[in-house]
Amino acid sequence: MLVDSHCHLDFPDFADDLDGVIARSHAEGVSAMLTIGTRVDAFDRVLAVAERYDNVWCTVGLHPHDSAAEPNVTCERLVALASHPRVVGIGESGLDYHYDHSPRERQRESFRVHIEAARETGLPLVVHSRDADDDTVTILAEEMERGAFRGLIHSFTASRGVAEAAMALGLHVSFSGIVTFKNAAEIRAIAGELPPERLLVETDAPYLTPVPQRGKRNAPEFLPLTAACVAALHHLPLADFARITTDTFFSLFDKADAP
């Protein structure tokens, strides 16, 4: 089996087809999914999906794009929401300097609040980082010195230096359909160099549809395409890589019960 470690099943893209998405994903061997919180004020919508399906869990968090829209999200609020049995992680949070939809200082403040919540709950932190390598590494390192926490950098597109820092800090790295893109040779090189047991795979659905399905709405059913690409980089059969990443997922997100 495979686990989609990062998707957005509460998004409107899936509203009319969610049962079908889950069924097709299971048919393709994707037996568990983590649907990710991006707005605390919309957390009920994310939680509803996780409560509806046995093998779907969720996180609670505020995406850096929206950190200015909800400036009063506190660690205490995140911790309280994370007490629900279907919530197995904190985030996604982090830094996005590509679009700068929220001021950078506000993004950094929100990121540190989420790290505090991850530390307090013991749940892993889902990190978003785009065009913000230096600040991402600095904040993660500073906060790790203040007290250990667990987590992963999702949909990895950063530099080799960020990957090395993540490994040194004890974090994991997740690869999305981007790793299959023609222009992603450097990302593939990094994916092939990292220890397989520190890797996860994801769709980030409905975005980042892998080759050869690009142009379609992404969904967890396409995860095997990404997993096969990363498995090949490690010269592993897909079944072996699926077992490794599934074991890693349930070890990291240990509040979720393995099927």
Backbone bond lengths (Angstrom), bond angles and torsions (degrees), N, CA, C in turn:
res aa  C-N    CA-C-N  psi(-1)  N-CA   C-N-CA  omega(-1)  CA-C   N-CA-C  phi
1 M - - - 1.451 - - 1.518 110.22 -
2 L 1.313 115.25 158.30 1.456 123.16 174.24 1.524 109.16 -119.35
3 V 1.333 115.33 154.83 1.458 121.62 174.93 1.517 108.18 -120.02
4 D 1.318 116.13 126.37 1.463 121.02 172.25 1.526 106.38 -82.66
5 S 1.337 115.99 105.67 1.458 120.22 -172.24 1.516 113.85 -82.21
6 H 1.342 117.33 -0.79 1.469 118.74 -179.51 1.527 109.42 -163.66
7 C 1.328 115.75 107.70 1.462 121.16 174.21 1.519 108.11 -147.75
8 H 1.322 115.98 171.05 1.465 121.35 -174.95 1.532 109.04 -126.93
9 L 1.318 114.95 71.88 1.460 120.16 -173.86 1.523 113.27 -72.45
10 D 1.337 117.54 -12.14 1.457 119.56 177.79 1.522 112.26 -85.10
11 F 1.328 118.22 -6.91 1.458 120.80 -176.90 1.530 110.98 -68.18
12 P 1.324 117.52 151.96 1.470 120.92 -178.25 1.522 113.96 -57.11
13 D 1.318 118.14 -23.94 1.462 122.44 179.78 1.526 112.27 -55.82
14 F 1.332 116.96 -26.33 1.464 121.40 -175.80 1.524 113.20 -107.85
15 A 1.314 117.37 2.11 1.465 120.53 -170.29 1.526 113.21 -58.26
16 D 1.330 117.04 -37.28 1.466 120.01 -175.40 1.521 113.38 -95.86
17 D 1.345 117.22 4.31 1.472 119.14 -170.71 1.518 112.61 -145.19
18 L 1.325 118.09 20.62 1.449 118.83 -170.64 1.528 112.41 -65.81
19 D 1.326 117.56 -42.48 1.464 119.26 177.39 1.517 110.85 -59.86
20 G 1.328 116.26 -40.65 1.459 120.13 178.85 1.513 112.02 -66.08
21 V 1.333 116.81 -39.67 1.467 121.05 178.41 1.528 109.99 -60.62
22 I 1.320 116.74 -46.39 1.460 120.79 -179.47 1.525 110.41 -63.36
23 A 1.326 117.34 -44.05 1.462 121.09 -178.31 1.528 111.29 -64.86
24 R 1.331 117.58 -44.83 1.465 120.40 -179.87 1.521 111.28 -66.31
25 S 1.320 116.61 -35.74 1.459 120.50 178.62 1.523 110.71 -65.06
26 H 1.312 116.64 -44.64 1.453 119.87 177.37 1.521 110.99 -61.40
27 A 1.334 116.98 -39.26 1.461 121.15 179.24 1.525 111.85 -63.46
28 E 1.329 116.86 -27.40 1.469 121.46 179.38 1.530 111.99 -92.71
29 G 1.324 116.94 7.06 1.456 119.98 176.17 1.511 115.05 90.48
30 V 1.344 117.30 7.58 1.460 121.17 177.31 1.524 106.36 -95.00
31 S 1.309 115.47 96.26 1.467 120.36 -167.74 1.513 114.32 -96.45
32 A 1.329 117.58 -7.71 1.461 120.51 179.55 1.518 109.02 -147.89
33 M 1.336 116.50 150.47 1.458 122.06 -175.96 1.512 110.21 -144.48
34 L 1.331 114.66 149.77 1.462 121.72 174.52 1.513 107.81 -118.25
35 T 1.341 115.92 113.21 1.462 120.24 179.46 1.527 107.88 -95.70
36 I 1.315 115.41 134.44 1.458 122.25 -161.46 1.525 112.06 -103.62
37 G 1.326 115.24 135.25 1.457 120.85 175.23 1.519 111.37 -77.99
38 T 1.332 116.10 135.57 1.466 121.17 177.48 1.523 112.10 -124.66
39 R 1.332 117.37 -17.32 1.464 122.22 176.48 1.520 107.79 -137.41
40 V 1.312 116.01 128.48 1.459 118.95 177.77 1.524 110.25 -69.27
41 D 1.340 116.86 -33.40 1.463 118.90 179.43 1.525 112.74 -72.50
42 A 1.344 117.24 -7.33 1.465 121.28 175.85 1.528 111.19 -116.95
43 F 1.326 116.38 18.82 1.459 120.19 -176.45 1.522 112.38 -60.40
44 D 1.322 117.76 -35.54 1.467 119.85 -178.97 1.525 111.52 -58.00
45 R 1.311 116.41 -34.20 1.472 120.80 -179.90 1.531 110.82 -68.39
46 V 1.329 116.43 -40.08 1.462 121.12 178.06 1.529 109.81 -67.49
47 L 1.308 115.71 -45.96 1.460 120.53 -179.04 1.525 111.59 -61.51
48 A 1.325 117.28 -36.94 1.464 120.66 -179.09 1.526 111.58 -59.62
49 V 1.329 116.59 -37.32 1.466 119.66 178.00 1.520 110.13 -66.81
50 A 1.323 117.00 -44.73 1.462 120.33 -179.43 1.521 112.20 -65.16
51 E 1.311 117.01 -32.79 1.469 120.23 178.54 1.526 111.69 -75.15
52 R 1.315 116.51 -22.85 1.469 121.09 -175.19 1.524 113.04 -79.38
53 Y 1.334 117.11 -29.12 1.464 121.33 -174.29 1.528 110.13 -124.45
54 D 1.336 115.62 133.42 1.455 120.78 -174.80 1.519 113.12 -59.97
55 N 1.322 117.54 -38.66 1.459 120.81 -173.25 1.522 112.78 -105.36
56 V 1.336 116.22 28.96 1.463 122.02 172.60 1.524 107.70 -120.83
57 W 1.317 115.57 127.49 1.460 121.43 174.33 1.528 108.68 -117.26
58 C 1.326 116.82 175.91 1.455 118.81 -177.24 1.517 111.27 -142.26
59 T 1.327 114.78 170.13 1.461 122.56 172.87 1.521 108.01 -121.37
60 V 1.321 114.90 168.94 1.462 120.32 174.37 1.517 107.88 -126.40
61 G 1.337 115.57 129.78 1.456 118.28 -179.94 1.510 112.54 -179.80
62 L 1.332 114.13 179.78 1.459 122.90 -175.97 1.524 108.41 -127.91
63 H 1.318 116.27 115.12 1.465 122.46 -179.34 1.526 109.65 -61.84
64 P 1.338 118.65 144.09 1.468 119.64 179.07 1.520 113.89 -57.29
65 H 1.329 117.67 -29.90 1.466 119.61 176.24 1.521 111.59 -56.86
66 D 1.342 116.12 -34.38 1.457 121.41 -172.06 1.523 113.19 -105.93
67 S 1.316 117.57 9.82 1.463 119.54 -174.76 1.521 112.82 -63.90
68 A 1.337 117.72 -29.54 1.469 119.58 177.36 1.522 111.62 -76.94
69 A 1.330 117.04 -25.59 1.462 120.72 -178.54 1.522 112.20 -73.70
70 E 1.334 116.51 -24.33 1.460 121.18 177.68 1.531 108.79 -129.01
71 P 1.323 117.16 74.26 1.471 120.03 -173.14 1.512 114.68 -74.38
72 N 1.321 117.66 -9.70 1.464 119.86 -173.42 1.528 113.52 -107.19
73 V 1.337 117.51 19.90 1.459 120.29 176.52 1.521 108.50 -74.13
74 T 1.323 116.08 119.93 1.456 121.92 -176.30 1.522 111.38 -106.16
75 C 1.318 114.81 163.68 1.462 119.84 173.43 1.522 110.08 -58.75
76 E 1.299 116.71 -42.02 1.470 120.46 -178.34 1.529 111.58 -60.53
77 R 1.323 115.98 -39.74 1.462 119.67 178.70 1.527 110.96 -66.20
78 L 1.313 117.07 -43.86 1.465 120.41 178.78 1.521 111.20 -63.00
79 V 1.318 116.23 -43.13 1.461 120.31 -179.84 1.527 110.95 -62.52
80 A 1.315 116.43 -41.50 1.465 119.86 -179.96 1.524 111.33 -63.23
81 L 1.318 116.58 -45.52 1.461 120.17 179.87 1.524 111.58 -67.00
82 A 1.325 116.26 -33.04 1.463 120.92 -178.10 1.521 112.84 -72.48
83 S 1.319 117.61 -7.98 1.461 119.82 179.36 1.529 112.10 -73.19
84 H 1.320 117.46 -15.12 1.467 120.39 178.99 1.528 109.30 -63.43
85 P 1.323 118.00 139.01 1.475 120.06 -175.76 1.521 114.98 -62.88
86 R 1.327 119.15 -20.35 1.465 120.19 179.73 1.524 112.48 -88.67
87 V 1.319 117.47 -6.14 1.470 121.28 179.78 1.516 108.12 -92.55
88 V 1.353 116.46 119.52 1.464 120.05 -173.79 1.525 112.56 -120.64
89 G 1.338 117.87 3.49 1.457 119.91 -179.92 1.518 111.30 -158.79
90 I 1.334 115.07 169.06 1.460 123.42 178.28 1.528 108.45 -113.93
91 G 1.334 116.52 132.28 1.464 120.55 178.48 1.512 111.23 124.25
92 E 1.339 119.41 -178.23 1.431 118.13 18.60 1.532 111.15 -90.91
93 S 1.315 114.49 144.48 1.442 121.87 177.84 1.517 108.25 -139.81
94 G 1.322 115.82 166.13 1.453 119.01 179.65 1.513 111.26 150.15
95 L 1.330 115.01 -142.83 1.457 120.92 -174.46 1.519 110.37 -134.31
96 D 1.323 115.77 134.24 1.461 121.22 174.46 1.518 108.54 -132.74
97 Y 1.328 115.91 99.75 1.453 121.98 -179.67 1.524 111.61 -95.93
98 H 1.336 116.43 3.68 1.467 120.08 178.19 1.519 110.56 -74.40
99 Y 1.339 115.42 -47.05 1.465 120.33 -178.75 1.526 113.11 -100.90
100 D 1.333 117.24 -27.79 1.464 120.92 -178.87 1.530 112.03 52.81
101 H 1.332 116.50 44.20 1.461 119.61 177.91 1.523 111.66 -66.43
102 S 1.336 117.05 -25.16 1.462 122.24 173.40 1.524 108.17 -124.18
103 P 1.334 117.37 150.00 1.466 119.62 178.89 1.526 111.03 -55.54
104 R 1.311 116.22 143.44 1.458 120.29 -174.86 1.520 113.09 -61.92
105 E 1.313 117.06 -38.73 1.460 118.96 179.46 1.522 110.84 -63.80
106 R 1.328 116.56 -39.21 1.466 120.12 177.77 1.536 110.18 -65.48
107 Q 1.320 117.80 -39.31 1.461 120.54 176.03 1.524 111.02 -59.82
108 R 1.315 116.09 -44.00 1.470 120.07 -179.07 1.524 111.15 -64.41
109 E 1.339 116.56 -40.75 1.465 120.48 177.76 1.529 110.72 -61.32
110 S 1.317 116.03 -47.32 1.457 120.59 -178.99 1.522 111.06 -63.40
111 F 1.318 116.94 -40.07 1.463 121.98 178.64 1.529 110.17 -57.59
112 R 1.309 117.25 -46.67 1.463 120.72 -179.02 1.530 111.58 -66.19
113 V 1.313 117.61 -34.52 1.469 120.54 176.49 1.528 109.94 -63.29
114 H 1.322 116.73 -42.78 1.463 120.15 179.16 1.522 111.62 -66.04
115 I 1.326 116.93 -38.38 1.460 119.64 176.89 1.524 110.13 -62.27
116 E 1.320 116.57 -41.94 1.464 120.42 177.26 1.521 110.74 -59.40
117 A 1.334 116.67 -41.85 1.466 120.49 179.56 1.523 111.16 -66.58
118 A 1.325 116.48 -38.84 1.469 119.63 177.49 1.522 110.20 -63.88
119 R 1.309 115.94 -41.54 1.466 120.53 179.22 1.533 110.67 -63.83
120 E 1.331 116.17 -43.56 1.463 120.13 -175.76 1.523 112.18 -70.92
121 T 1.324 117.20 -38.12 1.463 120.56 -178.52 1.517 112.99 -84.79
122 G 1.325 116.61 -23.37 1.457 120.28 -172.83 1.513 113.17 80.06
123 L 1.329 117.42 4.57 1.458 121.52 178.86 1.523 110.36 -86.16
124 P 1.326 117.57 149.07 1.459 119.92 -179.16 1.524 112.15 -69.63
125 L 1.327 114.58 148.47 1.457 123.58 179.93 1.523 109.33 -96.35
126 V 1.324 117.41 131.07 1.463 123.34 175.63 1.526 107.61 -96.99
127 V 1.331 116.04 113.60 1.461 122.23 -172.30 1.518 110.81 -102.16
128 H 1.336 114.90 128.49 1.459 123.04 171.98 1.525 107.22 -103.08
129 S 1.328 117.39 127.17 1.464 120.44 177.93 1.522 109.25 -142.96
130 R 1.330 115.21 119.42 1.465 119.97 176.92 1.526 109.51 -137.82
131 D 1.313 115.24 122.02 1.471 122.36 -179.96 1.526 111.32 54.56
132 A 1.314 116.07 36.41 1.472 121.18 -177.62 1.523 110.07 -142.99
133 D 1.323 116.57 38.58 1.460 121.39 -171.59 1.520 112.44 -56.69
134 D 1.327 117.35 -51.87 1.462 120.40 -173.14 1.524 111.52 -63.18
135 D 1.331 116.89 -47.32 1.461 119.49 -178.22 1.528 111.39 -68.53
136 T 1.326 116.80 -35.35 1.463 119.55 177.95 1.516 110.60 -60.84
137 V 1.314 116.71 -49.87 1.460 120.58 -178.67 1.529 110.86 -64.96
138 T 1.334 116.69 -41.76 1.467 120.12 -179.65 1.520 111.50 -60.39
139 I 1.333 116.69 -47.54 1.462 120.07 -178.13 1.529 110.85 -66.74
140 L 1.322 117.44 -44.06 1.464 119.68 179.12 1.527 111.06 -60.26
141 A 1.324 116.65 -43.52 1.462 120.09 -178.73 1.529 111.37 -67.60
142 E 1.336 116.56 -44.54 1.460 119.81 179.31 1.518 111.13 -61.03
143 E 1.325 116.01 -44.16 1.459 119.47 -177.45 1.526 111.69 -71.00
144 M 1.327 116.73 -32.68 1.463 118.86 177.92 1.521 110.30 -65.48
145 E 1.319 117.15 -33.86 1.470 120.48 176.78 1.522 111.54 -66.31
146 R 1.333 116.42 -29.74 1.464 120.02 179.98 1.527 111.67 -76.85
147 G 1.298 116.86 -19.63 1.458 121.26 -178.80 1.508 109.91 161.97
148 A 1.311 116.86 135.08 1.466 121.19 -173.03 1.524 111.51 -66.38
149 F 1.315 115.06 148.12 1.462 123.24 172.12 1.519 107.47 -148.82
150 R 1.325 115.32 163.20 1.465 121.30 -179.44 1.524 109.46 -108.57
151 G 1.338 116.12 161.09 1.449 117.36 176.69 1.512 113.44 169.20
152 L 1.322 114.48 -173.70 1.457 121.64 179.23 1.517 109.49 -147.93
153 I 1.322 114.65 154.15 1.455 121.46 169.93 1.517 107.06 -95.70
154 H 1.314 116.45 117.87 1.465 119.79 -173.30 1.522 110.66 -90.29
155 S 1.328 114.90 156.31 1.472 123.20 178.76 1.528 110.48 42.33
156 F 1.304 115.30 60.94 1.459 120.91 -170.36 1.528 111.71 -62.93
157 T 1.345 115.27 125.13 1.467 121.89 175.26 1.525 110.32 -138.10
158 A 1.305 117.01 14.72 1.459 121.15 -174.01 1.529 110.63 -87.59
159 S 1.328 115.27 -168.74 1.462 121.49 -176.27 1.521 111.16 -83.01
160 R 1.322 114.58 168.22 1.455 120.75 174.96 1.541 110.36 -60.25
161 G 1.321 116.40 -34.26 1.454 119.92 178.00 1.511 112.99 -61.80
162 V 1.323 117.19 -38.78 1.462 120.55 177.49 1.526 110.15 -66.98
163 A 1.328 116.65 -40.89 1.461 119.98 177.93 1.525 110.79 -61.51
164 E 1.330 116.62 -42.91 1.464 120.42 179.10 1.530 110.83 -65.21
165 A 1.322 116.85 -39.95 1.465 120.13 177.83 1.523 110.79 -64.27
166 A 1.335 116.82 -41.34 1.463 120.15 178.82 1.525 110.52 -60.32
167 M 1.341 116.76 -43.32 1.457 120.02 178.91 1.529 110.52 -63.22
168 A 1.323 116.71 -43.10 1.465 120.73 -178.59 1.522 111.93 -64.31
169 L 1.336 116.38 -31.26 1.461 121.18 -179.04 1.530 112.45 -86.26
170 G 1.312 116.86 -0.83 1.454 120.52 179.53 1.509 114.12 81.94
171 L 1.328 117.43 15.92 1.456 121.53 -179.10 1.527 110.92 -89.86
172 H 1.313 115.66 169.48 1.455 122.64 176.47 1.529 109.18 -109.29
173 V 1.328 114.98 168.08 1.463 121.57 179.92 1.520 108.08 -132.40
174 S 1.326 115.86 136.68 1.462 121.54 179.72 1.519 110.13 -117.16
175 F 1.333 115.65 138.71 1.456 121.43 179.47 1.525 110.34 -112.69
176 S 1.323 114.25 138.77 1.468 122.69 -179.58 1.525 109.65 -106.90
177 G 1.324 115.72 -170.14 1.451 121.18 179.11 1.515 114.29 -59.70
178 I 1.331 117.31 -16.48 1.463 120.62 177.71 1.523 111.10 -55.50
179 V 1.336 117.07 -32.77 1.457 120.19 -176.79 1.531 111.74 -63.66
180 T 1.325 117.61 -18.28 1.468 121.22 179.24 1.521 112.83 -90.72
181 F 1.329 118.15 -8.50 1.464 120.89 -174.21 1.529 110.22 -71.46
182 K 1.308 115.74 148.51 1.462 121.61 -177.36 1.520 112.15 -58.61
183 N 1.336 116.90 -37.60 1.468 120.80 -174.86 1.527 113.42 -90.68
184 A 1.327 116.77 16.26 1.473 120.89 -175.02 1.522 112.19 -107.91
185 A 1.323 117.93 35.76 1.466 120.99 -176.79 1.528 111.75 -60.24
186 E 1.326 117.32 -39.26 1.460 119.84 -178.96 1.524 111.05 -67.90
187 I 1.326 116.68 -38.33 1.469 120.04 177.43 1.526 109.78 -64.41
188 R 1.325 117.26 -41.72 1.464 119.90 177.27 1.531 110.84 -62.59
189 A 1.322 116.74 -40.31 1.463 119.38 179.47 1.525 110.76 -60.73
190 I 1.334 116.73 -44.20 1.461 120.80 178.72 1.528 110.59 -64.46
191 A 1.327 116.55 -43.73 1.470 120.37 -179.81 1.523 111.04 -59.79
192 G 1.317 116.63 -35.80 1.450 120.29 -179.45 1.514 114.24 -76.19
193 E 1.328 117.38 -16.79 1.460 121.75 -178.20 1.526 113.28 -92.63
194 L 1.310 117.67 -21.60 1.458 120.67 -175.62 1.525 110.94 -81.62
195 P 1.324 118.01 150.21 1.466 120.24 179.69 1.526 111.32 -61.13
196 P 1.318 119.03 129.62 1.474 120.55 -177.97 1.520 113.35 -54.99
197 E 1.330 116.93 -33.24 1.464 120.17 -177.53 1.520 112.97 -74.12
198 R 1.338 117.78 -4.77 1.464 121.16 176.32 1.528 110.89 -106.13
199 L 1.331 116.95 10.11 1.462 120.90 -175.58 1.519 111.90 -108.98
200 L 1.335 114.42 148.41 1.457 122.69 168.10 1.527 107.69 -128.33
201 V 1.324 116.04 166.31 1.465 121.19 176.14 1.524 108.38 -127.39
202 E 1.313 114.72 153.52 1.462 120.83 -174.62 1.523 109.84 -153.45
203 T 1.335 114.53 167.64 1.466 119.42 172.32 1.525 112.46 -104.10
204 D 1.331 117.89 -32.38 1.472 122.49 -166.43 1.523 109.83 56.62
205 A 1.336 115.85 27.35 1.458 121.80 -179.23 1.523 110.49 -57.03
206 P 1.329 116.24 139.77 1.465 129.26 16.12 1.522 115.63 -90.00
207 Y 1.341 117.85 15.18 1.463 121.52 -176.04 1.525 111.05 -100.77
208 L 1.333 115.70 170.91 1.467 124.70 166.35 1.525 113.21 59.34
209 T 1.303 116.83 45.04 1.460 122.18 180.00 1.531 110.38 -59.87
210 P 1.327 117.56 129.26 1.468 119.58 -176.92 1.534 112.86 -74.75
211 V 1.314 114.96 157.39 1.459 122.17 170.08 1.531 107.72 -64.76
212 P 1.342 119.88 136.78 1.465 128.24 8.17 1.524 114.41 -99.86
213 Q 1.315 117.95 22.58 1.463 120.96 -177.50 1.524 112.82 -96.92
214 R 1.318 118.43 6.89 1.467 120.91 -178.28 1.523 110.16 -54.06
215 G 1.334 114.45 142.57 1.455 120.82 -175.53 1.513 112.60 101.40
216 K 1.332 116.32 -17.68 1.457 121.73 176.30 1.528 109.89 -98.49
217 R 1.318 115.79 160.10 1.465 120.01 171.15 1.522 108.53 -63.06
218 N 1.307 117.03 129.09 1.460 119.41 178.65 1.525 109.70 -74.60
219 A 1.326 115.60 153.35 1.459 122.70 178.68 1.521 107.97 -157.46
220 P 1.323 117.73 160.30 1.468 119.74 -178.74 1.525 114.11 -55.45
221 E 1.301 118.38 -25.15 1.476 120.20 179.67 1.521 112.45 -61.34
222 F 1.341 118.33 -19.81 1.462 121.60 179.40 1.527 112.69 -90.64
223 L 1.322 118.04 0.07 1.460 120.38 -178.07 1.528 112.96 -58.30
224 P 1.336 120.46 -37.05 1.468 118.67 179.95 1.525 113.87 -56.81
225 L 1.319 118.95 -26.15 1.466 120.80 178.54 1.530 110.30 -66.51
226 T 1.316 116.07 -44.46 1.464 120.43 177.51 1.522 110.61 -67.46
227 A 1.313 116.85 -44.55 1.465 120.49 -179.39 1.521 111.17 -61.56
228 A 1.323 117.50 -40.37 1.470 120.53 179.43 1.517 111.56 -64.14
229 C 1.332 116.80 -37.30 1.462 121.08 178.06 1.529 110.81 -63.11
230 V 1.323 117.15 -48.45 1.469 120.35 -178.74 1.517 110.45 -69.22
231 A 1.328 117.66 -38.54 1.465 120.54 177.19 1.521 110.77 -57.89
232 A 1.334 116.91 -43.35 1.461 120.91 -179.57 1.521 111.60 -62.96
233 L 1.320 117.12 -34.65 1.464 120.72 178.37 1.527 111.37 -63.36
234 H 1.334 116.14 -26.47 1.457 121.53 179.16 1.528 112.23 -101.99
235 H 1.328 116.27 7.00 1.471 121.77 179.11 1.526 110.68 56.90
236 L 1.332 114.94 40.93 1.452 121.47 179.68 1.523 110.19 -115.01
237 P 1.327 118.23 142.59 1.462 119.73 169.40 1.534 109.36 -60.96
238 L 1.315 116.39 147.92 1.458 119.84 -179.36 1.524 111.43 -57.01
239 A 1.324 117.64 -39.40 1.473 120.09 -178.70 1.527 111.27 -60.89
240 D 1.334 116.46 -39.77 1.461 119.33 179.32 1.521 111.28 -69.23
241 F 1.324 116.18 -42.26 1.460 119.72 179.25 1.524 110.63 -65.71
242 A 1.327 116.93 -38.35 1.466 120.52 177.15 1.521 110.58 -60.97
243 R 1.318 116.91 -42.02 1.460 120.32 179.13 1.525 110.98 -64.19
244 I 1.327 116.59 -43.16 1.463 120.29 -179.18 1.523 110.89 -62.74
245 T 1.340 116.59 -48.94 1.467 119.32 -176.49 1.525 111.78 -70.19
246 T 1.315 117.32 -32.00 1.462 119.68 176.11 1.529 110.58 -66.82
247 D 1.321 116.52 -45.05 1.466 119.91 176.87 1.523 110.45 -59.83
248 T 1.342 116.07 -40.75 1.467 120.25 179.97 1.514 110.93 -64.40
249 F 1.329 116.42 -42.91 1.462 119.48 179.98 1.516 111.07 -58.01
250 F 1.319 117.18 -49.80 1.464 119.80 -174.93 1.525 111.95 -75.76
251 S 1.314 117.39 -17.60 1.460 120.17 171.73 1.514 110.72 -76.76
252 L 1.336 116.50 -41.97 1.476 120.98 179.69 1.520 110.71 -73.99
253 F 1.319 116.95 -51.61 1.470 121.71 179.55 1.528 107.82 -93.23
254 D 1.328 115.41 65.59 1.461 120.12 -168.39 1.516 113.84 -77.98
255 K 1.310 117.91 -1.49 1.461 120.12 172.27 1.525 110.51 -78.01
256 A 1.338 117.56 -20.35 1.457 122.69 177.15 1.530 108.67 -82.54
257 D 1.322 116.20 137.94 1.462 121.36 178.28 1.522 109.47 -87.32
258 A 1.323 117.04 124.05 1.460 120.71 177.86 1.525 109.66 -64.13
259 P 1.340 116.49 136.81 1.478 119.27 178.49 1.526 111.99 -59.32
